[in-house]
Amino acid sequence: MLLNIKQDRIIIFSRYPEAGKTKTRLIPDIGALRAADLQRRMTGETLRTVRKFACTRSIDIEICFEGGDETKMNRWLGNGAIYKRQDVGDLGERIRSAFFKAFLCGCRRVLLCGTDIPGLDIARLEESFDALTRHDVVLGPSTDGGYYLVGLKKNADIFKHIQWGTSSVLDQTIDAAKHMGLSHYLLTPLTDIDTIDDLRQWRPADTVRKPYISVIIPALNEAGNIGESIASAKCEDAEVIVVDGGSTDKTVETAEKGGARVINSPRGRAVQQNRGAAISKGSVLLFLHADTILPENYADDVFETFLDAGNAAGAFQFSTDSHHPLMRMVDYFANIRSQYFKLPYGDQALFVRKEIFEFVGGFQDVAIAEDLFLVRCLSKQGKITLLPKSIITSSRRWENTGIVRTFLINQIIAAGCFLGVPPSMLSSLYKRKEKNVKYKMKV
């Protein structure tokens, strides 16, 4: 909370982006997460404009929000603003309350605007404050009959009995101002972005329906597991891409039957995952092992992770389908490593913004530990966040090779990577482990 109240204030009415609760009229056309992401971007653009205008003037910025909480809003939009939750009631009651509180704490001129007007610029803000020196009310008409901005220089209840959501909102508000003997000033009209037609006129590329997340599954002879992995990843905001490295079982058939897009690739997890990323359409890439199951509503968790602009990547907690006490210890130490050393492994469903993945060059084409090399690169671009939910991965390899043996080999490989041992040398340990698995399976 800011302590020194300034005489002028801009109040931004906003909502914490949540899938299914934001830009709901756009959801049937672009999907719930894409609609929430659009609202996130538009709010960011509005706030940047307001901050640029306010930084050279004595103006407070207040963000009056719905959804989320003050901590989440601050993490999303940052410091330098007053955060207040909107009061209950219809839109008029919430607007009236926001103005009342601003004037109560000493403000002289107050503007209130929404976040869905891409045409709002510094010139209009300057014009609005200038107009409030000569008029009681400033209104910025929107082309649908409402308004994108309203300004007052004294508390005035002109928002009663307005039929919100109709094409006569502006006219009703002007009539209310006249009835109270208040002078008003009109800015030039702008179009707010509420419908697919509005979006098409403003930014046509955003009207193309595409996934928010691309789930990329490298696979090799995983017919027994991949069906469940695909099922856990499928949702309306994600595409599932299986990159097959030459399976001789029914992996491809099972993946296609499960609704995944299947492409072929040379064998090698790094190569396969890079190939999947190259054809992906999502803004976020999530790399999922073929024997791993994602938690419910994982897409919403990924979206919220990236509301914090400082996050470059993330992963889920590690767990397996085994109840063996030693495996429970492995789960514990894996999550300690991930949480405190920011070193999640690939079997924790690593996810990353696609633009950052491309910037760092994707997975290095190494014989082993491609996930560790990627995480080290990503950590230089921002935070690596471990989500509280857990994936469930198969314990078959651990149990076939030996839980303690597999744990020790993994630690040796990780330590070797950080000490600069060539991956080609370390891969011999992994190959021995795999040979042991095959031997036990034959027995």
Buried (B, 14 or more C-beta within 10 A) or exposed (E): EEEEEBEBBBBBBBBBBBBEBBBEEBBEBBBBBBBBBBBBBBBBBBBEBBBEBBEEEEBBBBBBBBBBEEEBBBBBBEEEBBBBEBBEEEBBBBBBBBBBBBBEEEBBBBBBBBBBBBBBBEEBBEBBBEBBEEBBBBBBBBEBBBBBBBBBBEBBEBBEEBEEEEEEBBEBBBEBBEEEEBEBBBBEBBBBBBBBEBBBEBBEEBBEEBBBBBBBBBBBBBBBBBBBBBBBBBBBBBBBBBBBBBBEEBBBEBBEEBEBBBBEBEEBBBBBBBBBBEEBBBBBBBBBBBBBBBBEEBBBBBBBBBBBEEBBBBBBBBBBEBEEEBBEEBBEEBBEBBEEEBBBBBBBBBBBBBEBBEEBEBBBEBBBBBBBBBBBBBBEBBBBBBBEBBBBBBBBBBBBBBBEEBBEBBEEBBEBBEEEEEBEEBBEBBEEBBEBBEEEEEE
